[in-house]
Amino acid sequence: MKRRYKDELTVDVNEKGVLDLDTVKGCSLGIKDNPGGCWGVCYAKKVADFRGLNFAVSVQRRIKGLTHARQLAKVILSYPFEFVRIGTMGDPSHAWLHTLTICKWLRGCHKIPVIVTKHWVVAPDSILEGFGKLGVIFNTSISALDTDEHLKYRLEQYERYKKYGKSILRIVSCDFNRENEEGKRRAEIQDNLFKYDKALDNPLRCPKEFDWVKRGVIRVSKEKDLNSEVYMSKWNKSTHTGDCENCNERCGVNM
């Protein structure tokens, strides 16, 4: 039986040098939408499965007292970059008010919170206004692989936050095969997404056995990712997929 995530807040600097602080671990609504996670190839779910954790249960992560807060702050204050990312191994939309509370605390550590979300739960205007006052940057995760319904909804949420703070599209992109009818349709959707004024390119990592690859809709190739090579559907070969230090955009902070 898989274990639930613990409810204690943690901070981790990943292999790419990004400091992740997840106010929520797990993604219950994402797994409800697709048992394999987004498009059936959710990296976070794969990591959770490998560790024996139940990714289908969203767990709020909390600060457990003053000593715990000081331990977290010590790590955050020593981090060399100006931001902290929220939403790596879970979607913060499952607990908007709690995430806002943690962002208020984070600003006391002199870091800019960057929220990565698919907006599974709609945030009230009052919550968005609160994030805006704190200078929180929103990365709305979206892809041409999404259903038309999801695309429309996430673009609406991206536009909603614009009146409160910096709103960015975090596009999970693919090298679509335009000679394939479905590939051509999805490529045109992707072209339109990249026309938005603030858009990040995040190439899809997926195996050769991925259904969209087998159907000829997208192409994959081995690409360098840090010190290893992984299968990636990378349409723009100049897109940075390495460490945070050498990234010009830094999750939109520098945009």
C-alpha positions as CSV (number, residue, x, y, z in Angstrom):
1,M,0.0,0.0,0.0
2,K,1.3,3.4,-1.0
3,R,2.2,5.9,1.8
4,R,0.7,9.4,2.0
5,Y,3.0,12.4,1.9
6,K,3.9,13.8,5.3
7,D,2.2,17.1,6.2
8,E,5.5,18.8,7.2
9,L,6.8,21.6,4.9
10,T,10.2,21.0,3.3
11,V,12.5,22.8,1.0
12,D,14.8,21.1,-1.5
13,V,17.3,22.3,-4.1
14,N,16.9,20.0,-7.0
15,E,19.6,18.8,-9.5
16,K,19.1,21.9,-11.6
17,G,19.7,24.2,-8.7
18,V,16.0,25.3,-8.3
19,L,14.8,25.7,-4.7
20,D,11.4,23.9,-4.5
21,L,8.9,24.5,-1.7
22,D,5.7,22.6,-2.2
23,T,2.7,23.8,-0.2
24,V,0.9,20.7,-1.5
25,K,2.3,17.3,-2.3
26,G,0.3,15.1,-4.6
27,C,-2.3,16.0,-7.2
28,S,-5.7,14.4,-6.5
29,L,-7.6,16.3,-9.2
30,G,-4.9,15.8,-11.8
31,I,-5.0,12.0,-11.2
32,K,-8.8,12.1,-11.2
33,D,-8.6,13.7,-14.7
34,N,-6.0,11.1,-15.9
35,P,-4.8,8.1,-13.8
36,G,-1.3,8.5,-15.3
37,G,-1.2,12.2,-14.6
38,C,-1.1,14.8,-17.3
39,W,-1.2,13.2,-20.7
40,G,-0.3,9.9,-19.0
41,V,3.4,10.8,-18.6
42,C,3.5,13.0,-15.4
43,Y,7.1,13.1,-14.1
44,A,6.0,13.9,-10.6
45,K,3.7,10.9,-10.4
46,K,6.5,8.6,-11.7
47,V,8.8,9.9,-8.9
48,A,6.1,9.4,-6.3
49,D,5.4,5.9,-7.6
50,F,9.1,5.0,-7.4
51,R,9.2,6.2,-3.8
52,G,6.0,4.4,-2.9
53,L,4.0,7.6,-2.3
54,N,0.4,8.1,-3.2
55,F,0.3,10.9,-5.7
56,A,-3.5,10.7,-5.9
57,V,-3.9,12.3,-2.5
58,S,-3.1,16.0,-2.1
59,V,-1.5,16.8,1.3
60,Q,-1.0,20.3,2.6
61,R,2.5,20.9,4.0
62,R,2.7,23.1,7.1
63,I,5.3,24.8,9.2
64,K,5.5,22.9,12.5
65,G,6.6,25.5,15.1
66,L,9.3,28.1,15.5
67,T,12.3,25.7,15.3
68,H,11.0,24.2,12.0
69,A,10.4,27.7,10.6
70,R,14.0,28.7,11.5
71,Q,15.4,25.6,9.8
72,L,13.5,26.3,6.6
73,A,14.4,30.0,6.7
74,K,18.1,29.1,7.0
75,V,18.0,27.1,3.8
76,I,16.0,29.7,1.9
77,L,18.1,32.6,3.0
78,S,21.3,30.8,1.9
79,Y,19.9,30.1,-1.6
80,P,21.7,32.3,-4.1
81,F,18.8,33.1,-6.4
82,E,16.0,35.5,-5.8
83,F,13.0,33.2,-6.1
84,V,11.4,30.0,-4.7
85,R,9.3,27.7,-6.8
86,I,6.0,26.3,-5.5
87,G,4.4,23.5,-7.5
88,T,6.8,20.8,-8.4
89,M,5.5,17.6,-6.8
90,G,1.9,18.8,-6.4
91,D,-0.4,21.6,-7.5
92,P,-0.8,24.5,-5.0
93,S,-4.3,25.1,-6.4
94,H,-5.6,22.3,-4.1
95,A,-5.0,24.7,-1.2
96,W,-4.9,28.3,-2.3
97,L,-5.5,30.0,1.0
98,H,-2.8,27.9,2.7
99,T,-0.4,28.7,-0.2
100,L,-1.1,32.4,0.2
101,T,-0.2,32.1,3.9
102,I,3.1,30.4,3.1
103,C,3.9,33.1,0.4
104,K,3.4,35.8,3.1
105,W,6.0,34.0,5.2
106,L,8.3,33.6,2.2
107,R,8.4,37.3,1.5
108,G,9.8,37.7,5.0
109,C,12.7,35.6,3.7
110,H,13.2,38.1,0.9
111,K,12.4,35.6,-1.9
112,I,9.9,35.9,-4.8
113,P,7.4,33.0,-4.8
114,V,6.9,31.5,-8.2
115,I,3.7,29.4,-8.4
116,V,3.5,26.7,-11.0
117,T,-0.1,25.5,-11.4
118,K,-2.7,24.0,-13.8
119,H,-5.5,25.8,-11.8
120,W,-7.4,22.5,-11.0
121,V,-9.2,24.6,-8.4
122,V,-10.3,28.2,-9.3
123,A,-8.7,30.8,-7.1
124,P,-11.1,33.5,-5.8
125,D,-10.3,37.1,-6.8
126,S,-9.5,37.9,-3.2
127,I,-6.8,35.2,-3.2
128,L,-5.3,36.4,-6.5
129,E,-5.2,39.9,-5.2
130,G,-3.4,38.7,-2.1
131,F,-0.8,37.0,-4.3
132,G,-0.4,40.1,-6.4
133,K,0.3,42.3,-3.4
134,L,3.1,40.0,-2.4
135,G,4.7,40.1,-5.9
136,V,4.0,36.4,-6.6
137,I,4.7,35.3,-10.1
138,F,2.2,32.8,-11.7
139,N,3.4,30.1,-14.2
140,T,0.2,28.7,-15.7
141,S,1.2,25.2,-17.0
142,I,-0.4,24.6,-20.4
143,S,0.2,22.5,-23.5
144,A,-1.1,21.9,-27.0
145,L,-1.6,18.3,-25.8
146,D,-4.4,19.6,-23.5
147,T,-8.0,19.2,-24.4
148,D,-9.8,22.2,-25.9
149,E,-11.7,22.6,-22.6
150,H,-8.5,22.7,-20.6
151,L,-6.8,25.1,-23.0
152,K,-9.7,27.5,-22.8
153,Y,-9.9,27.4,-19.0
154,R,-6.1,27.7,-18.4
155,L,-5.8,30.7,-20.7
156,E,-8.7,32.3,-18.9
157,Q,-6.9,31.8,-15.5
158,Y,-3.6,33.2,-17.1
159,E,-5.5,36.3,-18.2
160,R,-7.3,36.7,-14.8
161,Y,-4.0,37.0,-12.9
162,K,-2.6,39.7,-15.2
163,K,-4.5,42.4,-13.4
164,Y,-2.9,41.4,-10.1
165,G,0.6,40.4,-10.9
166,K,3.1,38.9,-13.4
167,S,1.3,36.1,-15.3
168,I,3.3,33.7,-17.5
169,L,2.4,30.8,-19.7
170,R,4.6,27.8,-18.9
171,I,4.2,25.9,-22.2
172,V,4.9,22.2,-22.2
173,S,6.0,22.1,-25.8
174,C,6.4,19.3,-28.3
175,D,8.1,18.7,-31.7
176,F,4.8,18.1,-33.5
177,N,4.9,16.2,-36.8
178,R,3.1,18.6,-39.2
179,E,2.8,15.8,-41.8
180,N,0.5,14.1,-39.5
181,E,-3.1,15.5,-39.5
182,E,-3.4,15.6,-35.7
183,G,0.2,16.8,-35.4
184,K,-0.5,19.7,-37.7
185,R,-3.5,20.7,-35.7
186,R,-1.6,20.6,-32.4
187,A,1.3,22.4,-33.9
188,E,-0.9,25.3,-34.9
189,I,-2.3,25.4,-31.3
190,Q,1.2,25.5,-30.0
191,D,2.2,28.3,-32.4
192,N,-0.7,30.4,-31.1
193,L,0.3,29.8,-27.4
194,F,3.8,31.1,-28.1
195,K,2.3,34.3,-29.5
196,Y,1.4,35.4,-26.0
197,D,3.6,38.1,-24.6
198,K,5.1,36.1,-21.7
199,A,5.7,32.4,-22.5
200,L,8.2,29.9,-21.2
201,D,9.3,26.9,-23.3
202,N,9.4,23.6,-21.3
203,P,10.0,20.7,-23.7
204,L,8.1,17.5,-22.9
205,R,10.1,14.6,-21.5
206,C,8.6,11.3,-22.6
207,P,9.6,7.8,-23.6
208,K,9.5,6.5,-27.2
209,E,6.6,4.3,-26.1
210,F,4.4,7.3,-25.4
211,D,1.1,7.0,-27.3
212,W,1.5,10.3,-29.1
213,V,4.9,9.2,-30.4
214,K,3.7,5.8,-31.6
215,R,0.8,7.5,-33.4
216,G,3.3,9.8,-35.2
217,V,1.8,13.0,-33.7
218,I,5.0,14.1,-32.0
219,R,8.7,13.3,-32.5
220,V,11.2,12.5,-29.8
221,S,15.0,12.5,-29.8
222,K,17.8,12.1,-27.2
223,E,18.7,15.4,-25.8
224,K,21.2,16.5,-23.2
225,D,19.6,17.3,-19.8
226,L,22.3,18.3,-17.3
227,N,24.8,15.5,-17.3
228,S,22.6,12.8,-18.9
229,E,20.6,12.3,-22.1
230,V,16.9,11.8,-22.0
231,Y,14.2,11.3,-24.6
232,M,12.6,14.7,-25.2
233,S,10.2,16.2,-27.7
234,K,12.1,19.4,-28.3
235,W,10.9,21.6,-31.2
236,N,13.2,24.6,-30.4
237,K,16.8,23.3,-30.2
238,S,18.0,26.5,-28.6
239,T,15.7,26.1,-25.6
240,H,17.7,25.9,-22.4
241,T,17.2,22.6,-20.5
242,G,20.2,22.8,-18.2
243,D,20.7,24.3,-14.8
244,C,19.1,27.3,-13.2
245,E,22.3,29.3,-13.0
246,N,22.6,29.5,-16.8
247,C,18.9,30.0,-17.5
248,N,18.1,33.5,-18.7
249,E,14.4,33.3,-17.7
250,R,14.4,31.6,-14.3
251,C,10.8,30.6,-14.3
252,G,9.8,34.1,-15.5
253,V,11.5,36.1,-12.8
254,N,13.8,37.7,-15.4
255,M,11.1,38.2,-18.0
